């Protein structure tokens, strides 16, 4: 669930509490996914390398799309 799924009904504090709850759930889900990948034999360094490569790919893709948009 995205943090935007909670609709504030006039109470800023309620909206913040809802967002905190959703972020904690997302954190738990990510921790479980990391544990599963580690149990499948992936190393933390390998996962960090893949994440780094994905960021680099996305930066290059965004630059390419920007150039195509200017053409």
Rosetta blueprint (number, residue, H / E / L):
1 X L
2 X L
3 X H
4 X H
5 X H
6 X L
7 X L
8 X L
9 X L
10 X L
11 X L
12 X H
13 X H
14 X H
15 X H
16 X H
17 X H
18 X H
19 X H
20 X H
21 X H
22 X H
23 X H
24 X H
25 X H
26 X H
27 X H
28 X H
29 X H
30 X H
31 X H
32 X H
33 X H
34 X H
35 X H
36 X H
37 X H
38 X H
39 X H
40 X L
41 X L
42 X L
43 X L
44 X H
45 X H
46 X H
47 X H
48 X H
49 X H
50 X H
51 X H
52 X H
53 X H
54 X H
55 X H
56 X H
57 X H
58 X H
59 X H
60 X H
61 X H
62 X H
63 X H
64 X H
65 X H
66 X H
67 X H
68 X H
69 X H
70 X H
71 X L
